[in-house]
Amino acid sequence: MKIVLIHGQNHQGSTYHIGKMIVDKIEEKKEVTEFFLPRDLNHFCLGCYKCIEGDENCPFYEEKRTIMEAIEAADLLIFTSPTYCLRASAPMKSFIDLTFTYWMVHRPRKNMFTKKALVVSTAAGQGMKSSIKDVKTALFYWGIPSIKSYGVALQAMNWDMVSAKKKERIQKDTTRIAKKLSYGQKPFVGIKTRFIFKMMAVMQSAGMGSSPVEKEYWEKNGWLDKKRPWRD
Ligand SMILES: Cc1cc2nc3c(=O)[nH]c(=O)nc-3n(C[C@H](O)[C@H](O)[C@H](O)COP(=O)(O)O)c2cc1C
């Protein structure tokens, strides 16, 4: 199983520890790649829209490519982000912005529709849910059919401060989550993804995409007809 971890923080704190714990407990043979943000992609989207005509036009293409190639080759993606001001971390949000051409509304990648993902977030007290939602929404629009999440309030600023009782509960939770992620079947593509994909196909067909390049892309993949990325 190829696993890619995307950390929305450079430091190895509580969120990082929980993400690693889950990976360590996955029973299958693993090949693990990790990226830290902003260390491995220290940029914000400039809003230049050059990527609409082709990903290679992004001013940050080379750095982004390293991460996205690993993501596209992975079976399981694990995103970790501490909760910052009731949301995902800014580097995580910046990463999401830099991948917007992967969304179904633009040029979704076929291989996304067979992946699983997990989003992990910790907070001191509250906000994990909205932090997780920031990432989950993006992954849904990338086309990932199975997205699990784990959010936990730690009442702590770092892993050492987390109480023994909390750590015990986290041990149990991470064992359960890792079991679910091990040896799974190919994920089922749900009705919401199918519906949105169909709407996007209708939109591209009518020439209402952001560029003729997008329509060409959909056409080349056969998605303006009956072909679907999860089927063919
Ligand atoms: C800039 C900043 C903003 C934060 N905002 C929140 C918040 O909105 N809600 C919350 O409960 N904790 C908040 N926290 C606390 C962290 O989410 C919490 O300590 C988390 O477990 C840290 O994870 P880490 O060890 O992986 O960095 C914030 C911390 C920082 C540094």
PDBQT file of the ligand as one rigid body, heavy atoms in Angstrom, charges set to zero:
ROOT
HETATM    1  C1  LIG A 301      -2.176  29.928  15.774  1.00  0.00    +0.000 C 
HETATM    2  C2  LIG A 301      -2.912  28.949  16.632  1.00  0.00    +0.000 A 
HETATM    3  C3  LIG A 301      -4.292  28.936  16.599  1.00  0.00    +0.000 A 
HETATM    4  C4  LIG A 301      -4.999  28.009  17.357  1.00  0.00    +0.000 A 
HETATM    5  N1  LIG A 301      -6.368  27.993  17.272  1.00  0.00    +0.000 NA
HETATM    6  C5  LIG A 301      -7.066  27.107  17.990  1.00  0.00    +0.000 A 
HETATM    7  C6  LIG A 301      -8.488  27.059  17.928  1.00  0.00    +0.000 A 
HETATM    8  O1  LIG A 301      -9.128  27.762  17.184  1.00  0.00    +0.000 OA
HETATM    9  N2  LIG A 301      -9.144  26.172  18.707  1.00  0.00    +0.000 N 
HETATM   10  C7  LIG A 301      -8.476  25.330  19.551  1.00  0.00    +0.000 A 
HETATM   11  O2  LIG A 301      -9.123  24.579  20.257  1.00  0.00    +0.000 OA
HETATM   12  N3  LIG A 301      -7.113  25.320  19.608  1.00  0.00    +0.000 NA
HETATM   13  C8  LIG A 301      -6.399  26.176  18.852  1.00  0.00    +0.000 A 
HETATM   14  N4  LIG A 301      -5.023  26.149  18.886  1.00  0.00    +0.000 N 
HETATM   15  C9  LIG A 301      -4.346  25.092  19.645  1.00  0.00    +0.000 C 
HETATM   16  C10 LIG A 301      -3.924  23.911  18.758  1.00  0.00    +0.000 C 
HETATM   17  O3  LIG A 301      -4.928  23.591  17.824  1.00  0.00    +0.000 OA
HETATM   18  C11 LIG A 301      -3.643  22.653  19.582  1.00  0.00    +0.000 C 
HETATM   19  O4  LIG A 301      -2.705  22.926  20.562  1.00  0.00    +0.000 OA
HETATM   20  C12 LIG A 301      -3.185  21.507  18.675  1.00  0.00    +0.000 C 
HETATM   21  O5  LIG A 301      -3.318  20.278  19.362  1.00  0.00    +0.000 OA
HETATM   22  C13 LIG A 301      -1.725  21.700  18.246  1.00  0.00    +0.000 C 
HETATM   23  O6  LIG A 301      -1.362  20.646  17.407  1.00  0.00    +0.000 OA
HETATM   24  P1  LIG A 301       0.163  20.358  17.052  1.00  0.00    +0.000 P 
HETATM   25  O7  LIG A 301       0.840  19.877  18.336  1.00  0.00    +0.000 OA
HETATM   26  O8  LIG A 301       0.114  19.314  16.008  1.00  0.00    +0.000 OA
HETATM   27  O9  LIG A 301       0.732  21.642  16.578  1.00  0.00    +0.000 OA
HETATM   28  C14 LIG A 301      -4.287  27.074  18.172  1.00  0.00    +0.000 A 
HETATM   29  C15 LIG A 301      -2.900  27.108  18.188  1.00  0.00    +0.000 A 
HETATM   30  C16 LIG A 301      -2.215  28.030  17.431  1.00  0.00    +0.000 A 
HETATM   31  C17 LIG A 301      -0.709  28.033  17.470  1.00  0.00    +0.000 C 
ENDROOT
TORSDOF 0
